[in-house]
Amino acid sequence: MSLLDHPERAAVYRTQPISDAPTWRERVFYSCRVVYKHVTKHVGVGIICAVAYFDPGNWSVDLQAGSLFGYRPMLFVILMAGLGAMVLQSLAFKLGCVTGLDLASHCRVLLHDRPRYKRLIRYGVLYPLYVLSEIAIVSTDLAELLGSAIGLCLIFPSIPLWASVLITASDVLIFLVLGDPSQGHGRPVRIFEWTVIALVSVVFICFLVLLVRVGPNWPKAFFGYIPSKALFETNPDALYTAVGILGATVMPHALFLGSYLATQDRIGPEPVLPNPTMTPPPSNFRGRLRAWFQSLFAISRAERIAASRDYRDKFGRENNELAFIRAHLSHGLVDVIVSLLAVAVPINSAILVIAATVFFKDASTASSVPAGLFDAHDLIKAHIGKAAAFIFALALLCAGQTASITATLAGQIVSEGFIEWRVSPFLRRIITRLIGLIPSVVVAIAVGRPGIDTLLVASQVALAIVLPFVAAPLIWLTSSKSVMSVRKPTEAIGSMEASSQEVSPTTPTPTALDTLPDAIEEIQLPREPGVDSRLDEKFHVTIEKHQLHDSVADMSLDEDAYISFASGWVVTSLAYLIFFIILAANVYAIVMLALGRTT
């Protein structure tokens, strides 16, 4: 019997719809594929930025807070500082992803060639801002270098402190030669990113082990995240320490670094680079070694071409395409937020919890002397064991080395963005490292451990002073629609494609150039005598690009042709609130320090 014998059944089978809903296995497979794509393509920026939020400077401040005040209210301050850092770091990523420029380059575009008071703004605003940014980079690198040296000295006590400083400094330079993220030509260098992720994982695991070995009072620890009026009722040291946590958590160089890493294309094809000049390689080992050493201090042809981009003229460039932003923005923001909340905040909290458990007993017996890195190591070694002390030192070394790598890279980004300092990345890192290395070695030799602790505190004070000057342009840029608007795909292209199907193949299709005779006539001006031909050609090309852009904009574009990625009034208000809190906290800290009312 077949369906032909029962036509009514055949009709039922023909009219019954076939379900297209995916099965649960297909849903699981699709979700796993999305997660795999996110991990392999987009994870990296958030971890690298999060490194700045648990550097050795944070360690010293968190140890001081935990040893003096216990769990509460400083854990609440750490949580609030982490949330504020999340807001500013997300704005930095959005700025780089949407515009294709890092924060330092935006500051130059905004302030270098103003139509009015050009020299006043350039020398009164731009260059002082660059100097402050360099001070932040050097202060950050100084803290990371000292932290790495202390960690190495704690692991190998026979090594002098000044020798540890020299060893850790050379390690960073060697690594940045092997995995240089600035040599990716707009793409991430996965060796660099995965090495940083590995070091961060070591730090995270070390603190998990330390928390288990220390055995804190978990109910009191979780209760510490609830706000308390004791923050304002105790002696001025409580609020001063909270200011230190805020200043040590939100790092200026992380904003520059995050905006730069957000400009990289993480899913597109490899860029086509110009063919290098064909020169015969040296025949002997000495010649190859000399050529490799010279390449460290030279700028390649590809780097010079990348340096000649027209983004310095704010009227000669456009933001990234909408497809690029949709492919990167959401993944990047998730990566940044998750990394800060799941890595940076827990590590800072773990440092404070360990210090509160080991040092702080109660309000009557708590020591008035804040705990330093050496003190914490010695006390952990005496009360918990040598294994826990070794884990503490290893975590400090890895955190310092990781943060030092990112700070040195941020120094290169700042110099290239603000003043277009075109030197080789290796030479730029040597200069940055020497500026921080010289005072570190001098203090380590002359004063020793107490001087190192003082130098760490001084570096965090410098960072707290610089932070508002870096956050202000970031907030303004991300709230500006003129900066954060992206051109939509023009509807003229779709209508042209639809009409081309009705036109004969032999009939030429009109283009945008055919509709702009005035622009073309205005472009082709005669060259004036006495002007160099190459400069004249570049001048005419610039006019052509600007005239075509302006004419097309006047004829076919309106305000609906752009999508604005500018921050809304809620996010902007929150960012400005964070800015004024940081500013007020820094002013308070400076006043208390000047009056000598802090321990």
N, C-alpha and C positions, 0 to 999 in steps of 0.2 A: 504494500500500500504506500502510495506517495502523496505528496501535496496536490498533485494534479487531480486526484480523485476527490479531494475535499477543497474546493476553491475558497470556501469561507475561512478555512484555516490558513490558507496561503495569504489571504488578505490581511488576516491578523498579524502574521509574521512580517508582512511588508510594511505595515503601518506602525509596528512596535518600534519605538526609538531605541537606538543603541547608546548605552551609557558611555559618556566620554570622561566621567569623573576619574581622577587618578586614584589608584589604590594606595593603601598606607605604605606599602613598600616603595612605591614611586615617590611618595611625599618624603619619606626618610632619605631616599637616595638623592632627591633634589636638595634637601636641606644639607646633607653631608657635602654635596658638591659645592653649594654656596659657601659653607664654612671653610672648606678646603681652599677655594679660590681666595677667600678673604685672608686666610692664614699665609698662603704662599705668595700672594701678590701685595697685600696691603699692610700686613703686620710689620712693624719696624719703626715707623715714625713716632708712634705713641710711646714705645719703650725707650727710644733714644731721648725723647723729650722728658720722660719721667725720671731718667737718670739724674737730671739736675735737681730733683726734688728730694733726693736722699743722699746728697754728697757729704763729705766729711764736715762741712760747715753745719749742715743740719744735725749731724751726729752730736757735735759739741753743744749746740743749743738744746737739743732734746735731752741729752744727758743732764745738763744743768737744770732744765725744767723738772725732770722726773726726780732728781735727787733733792731738790729744794721744796717742791710742792706736791709730790705724789701724783696719783692718777688724775685727780680733779683739782682745778678746772682745765689743766693744760691739754688733755686729750680732746676736749671740745675745741680748743684753739687750733690744734692740729687739723681737726676735721674741717673747720671753717676755712683755714688757710688752704687746705687741699681743694675745697670747692671753689674758692676764689681763683686758685691757679688753674683749675679746670676751665673756668670761664675765659680767662685771658689766653690760655693756650689754645682753646678752640677758636677764638677770634684770630689768633695768629695763623692757624692752619687754614681757616677760611680765606684769609687775605691772600696767602700764597697760592691756594688752589684756584681761586676765582680769577685773580689778576695775572698770575704767572710771574710775579715779582716778590722778592722777599722784603721784609720790613725795612732793612737798611737801604735798599735801592729805592723804595717808595719815599723814604725821608729825603733822599737826594732829589728825586723828581719833584717833590713837593716844594722844596726850599732852595734849590740851587739857582734857578733862573726865574725869579719872581718878576712880574711886569713892573712893579714899583718897589723902590728901596732894595734893589737887588743886592748890593754889597752889604747893606746893613743886615739883611736877613741871612745872607750867606755866612758872614763873619760873626754875627751876633747870635744866631740860632743854630744853623746847620753844623758848623765846625765845633762849637761848644758841645752840641749833642753828640757829635762823633767822639770828642775827647772823653765825655762821660761814659759812653759805651765802651771805649777802650779801657777805661778805669775799671768798669764792671768785668770785662773779660780778664784783665790781669788779676783782679782780686779773686775772681772765681778760680782761675788757673792756679793761683797761689794757694788757695784753700785745698784744692784737689791734690796738688803736688805734696803739700804737707801731710794730708791724710794718708796718701799712698806711702809716703816715707815712714810715717808712724806705724802703719800696718806692717810694712816690711821689717822695721826695726823690732817690732814686738814678736814677729815670727822667728827672726834671727837676731837674738839679743847681742851677739858679738859684733854685729855691723854697727859702726858709728852712725849717728843720726844724719850727719852731713853726707856720708857715703850713700845712705838710703835715698836721700834727696836726688843725688846724681843718677843712681840706678833707675829709679822710677821715671825720671825725666827722659832718659834715653829709651826706655821701653815704649813710651807713647810715640816717639818719633819713628821708631822702627815699625811699629804697627801701622801707623798712618801711611807709610810708604807702601806696605803690602796691600792694604785695603783702603784706598782713598776714595771717599764718597764724592769728592768734588771732581773726580776724573771720569764719572759716569756719563758725562755729556747729556745731562737732563734725565738720566735714569739712575735708580738706586744701585749701590754696590752691595750686593747681598753678603759678601764676606764681612764687610764692616758691620752691617746690621745684625747678622747672626752671631758675630763675636760679642757684640754688646749685649744681645739677648742672653747669651750663655753666661756672661759675667753677672748680669742682673739675676739670673736664675740661681747662681751660686750664692749671691747675697741673700736672696729670699729664703733659700733652703737653710742657710746658716742661722737666720733669725728664727725660723721654725724650730730648729733644734735647740737654740738657746732658750726660747720660751718654754719648751718642754722641760729643759734642765732647771730653769729658774723656778718654775711653778708659781706664777703670780696668783693673786686673789682675783679670779675672773669676774665675780659679781661686782666688786668695786671697780675693776678695770672697765667693764662695759658701762657702769654708772658714770664713769668719768667723761663720757661723750655728751652728757646732759649739761646744759649751761648752768653756771653757778655764780651767785653774787659775790662769792669769795674772791673772784678775780679783781674786783674793785674795792673790796673792804680790807684786804691785807695790806702789807707794807708796799711801797712803790716797786719793789723788786718783782712782784707778781705780774703787774702790767708791763713792766720793762721786759721781763722774760717772754711774755706773750708777744710783744713787739718784735723781739728777736726771732721767735718762731715764724712770725709773719714775714719778716724780712729775709730769713734764710730759706723759706719755702718757695716763694714766688721769685724765680731767678730771671734777671733780664736777658741773659744770653740764651736761655731756653726759648724765649719769644722770637729772637732772630733766627735761631736754628730751626724751630718748628715751621716758621714761614718759608724758609729756604727749602726744607725737605718736602713741603707740600707742593712745590712747583714741579716735582719730578713726575714723569709719565711712567706709571708702574704697570701698565697693561698694553701699551702700544708697541709697535715694532721697533727694532733697533734703529737708531738714527744713522743716516748715511753720512759718513765723515769724509773729508777730502783726503785724497791719496797722499801719503807722506812722500817727502822728497827721497828719491831713490839714491842712497849712498851706500857704497860697499861697506859691509860690516868689518870691524877690525879682525885681523887674523889671529892674534894672540890673546891670551887671557888678560894681560895687563891693559891692552887697548880696549877690550870689551868692558873691563871694570872702570876705566877712565870715562868711556862714553856713557855708561850707566850713571856714574857720579855727576857728570856734567848735565845729564838730563834732569836731575833733581832740581837744578837751579835755573833751568830754561823753561820758557813758555812755548808750548807746541803751536803749530799752525792752527790746529782745531780750536785751541783755547783762544787764540787771537781772533779767529772768526767769530767765536761765541761772544767775545768781548766787544765786538763792533756792532752789536744789536742796536736797533733804534729805540729801545725802550727808554733811553734817557730823555727822549722828547715825549712829553705826556700827550701830545697831539699826533704822534707818529706811530702809535701802537694801539692794539686792541687787547682786551682781556682774552682769556682762554675760551675755546669754543664750548658751547653748551653741552655737547656730548662728552667732552673731557671732564667737565665739572660734575655731570651726573654720574660718571663712572668712578670718580674719586672722592667727592666731597663727603657723602654719607659714610663710606667705608673708613675714610680718614678720621672723621669726627668720632665714630664709634671706637676706633683704635686709640685715639688720644684720651677719650673719657674713661674707657675701661682700664687703660694702662695707669692713669693717675689714681683712679679709685681702687683698683685691685692690686697695684704694686706700690706706688709712692706713699699713699696714706697708710696702708698696713705696715710698711717698713718703718716709717717715722713713728707710728704708734708703738711698734715693737721696741724700738730704741727707748722710748719714754717709759714703757711698761717695765722693761728690764731695769732701767735706772731707778724707777720708783720701788720696785720689788727689792732690789739689792741694797740701795742706799737709804731710802726714805722709810722711817719706822712710824713715827707719829709726829704731831705738831710740836710736842715738847722735847723730843729727843732728836729731831732731824738736824743734821749738820748744816751750819750756815755757810759752809764752804762748798761751792758747786763742784760737781764731779767732772773731771776732764777725761780725755781718751786714755791716758796712761793710768789714771786712777781707776777707771772702770775695768780696764784689763787686769790690774793687780788685784782688785777686789773679787772679780769673777774667778780668777785663778786661786785665790785663797779660800773662798767659800764654796765654790762649785767644783772646781777641778781644772787641771791643765788642759784637758780636751776642750772644755767649754771656752777657756781663754784662747786657745788656738783658733777655734771657730770664729770667735769675735775678731781676732786679728786678721784672719783670712777674709772675712766679710768686709772689714775696713779697707784692706788692700784692694779688693776687687771693686768696691764702690768708688774708691779714690781714682783708680786707673780708668774705670769706665767714664766717670764724670770728667776726668782730665782730657780724655779723647774728645768728648763732645765740646768741651770748652775751647780747646785749641782749634777745632774746626769752626766754631762760632767766631773766633777771632779773625779768621780768613774771610768769612762772610761779611763781617762788619766793615773791614777795611776796603774790600772790593765794592761794597754797596755804597758807602758814604763818600769815599774820595777816589774810587776807581784806581786803587793802588794795585797795579798790574805787575806783581812779582810771582815767582813760582810758589805754589802752595807749601812746598817743603821749606823754603826760605822764610816764608811768613810764619810758619809754625816755630821755626828756630828762634825768630825774633820774639814771638810771644812767650815762648818757654824761657828764654834767657831773662826777660824782664821779670818773670816770677821766680826764676831760679836763683838769681843773684841775692835778693834779700832773704830767701829761704836758707841758703847756705850760710850767709853771714850770721843770721840769727841762730841757726843750729850750732855753729861753731862758738859764737861769743856767749850766748845766754843758755842754750840747751832747752830742756823740756818746758820750763816756765815761759820762756820767750816764744816757743812754738804755740802754746795755748793763747798767749796774748795776740800773736800775729793772726791766728785764726779768728779771734773775736773782732779784730780790726778789719779784716777782710769782709766779714758779714755786715759791719756797720757801713762800709763803703757801698756794698750792694744795696742795702736798704735806702741809702741816699739817692742812688742812681735810678732805682726802679720806677718812681713816678714819671721821670722824664722819658722813659722808654714806653711806659704804658699809655701815656696821653696820646701820642700820634697813632698808636695802634687802635685805640678806641675810636678816634675821630675818623680814621681811614675806613674802618669796617662799618661805620654808621653812615658813610657818605654814599648816596646813590650814584653820583657821578663817577665814583671810583669802583663801585661794586656792581655795576650794571653790565650785562652780557647781551650781545646781539642775538636775537632769535634767528633761526633759519628762515630766510626770506621766502614769502609766499610767491614771489615772482618766479622763483625757480620752479616751483610746482606747476604754476600756470603755464610756464614756457614749455615744460615737458609735456603737459597735456595738449597744448596746441601743436607741438611738433609732430604728434601722431596724425594730425589732420593735414599737415603741410606736405607737399611733395618732397621726396628726398633730394631732388635737384634744386629746390628752392632754398636759398640761404636763409638761415634763421637769424633774425635781428638780435644783436647783443647789446649789452649796456653801453659799449663804446659807440654804437651807432646812434644812440639816443642822446649823446652828450657832445655835440659838435663844439659848443662854446668852451667846454673844458679842454678839448684837444687843441683848439686854436690858441687858447691861452697858455697851454703848456709849451708849445713849440715856438719859443721866443728865440731870436738870434743871439748867439753868444757875443758877449762884449769883448773887445780886444783887451789883451793884457792880463787875462785871467787864466789861471792854469786849467788845462782841459779836463783833468780828472776832477778837480774841485767843481768846475762848471757842470760836468756831467752829473756829479752827485747832487748838485743844486737843482738841476732840472728834474732828476728822478724824484727828489723830494717834493717838488712842486706838483709833478704829475700825480703822485700818490695822494697828496692832500687835496688837489682839485677834484680828482675822481671821487675820493671819499666824501668830500663835502657835497658834490653835485648829486651823487647817488642818494646821500642822506636827505637832501632837500626834496628830491623828486619822489622817492618811494618809501621813506621811513617816517614814522611818527613816534610818539611816545609809547605806543603799544608794541613797537618793534624791539624792545629791550626787556629783559627780565632782570629785576633787581635782587641781588643777594645781600643787600645791606641789612645790618642788624635792625630788628624792630625796636620800638621804643622801650619795651620791657627789658630786652637784653642790654640795650644801650644804657638804660638807667641803672641796671644792676652793675654793669661794668664801671660806670662812673662812680657808683657808690663804693665799689671795691677800691677804685683809685683814690677817693677822698679818705677812706679808712686807712689805706696805706700811707697817704700823705700825712694825716694827723698822727698816726702812730710813729712815723719817723720823726716828726717834729717833737713829739713828746719824748722819744728816746734820746734825741740830741740834747734837749733841755735838761733831762735828768742826768745825762752823762756830764754835761757842763757844770751842773750844780754839785756833782759828786754825791748824789743821793742813791747811787746804785753800788752794790757790792762788787 
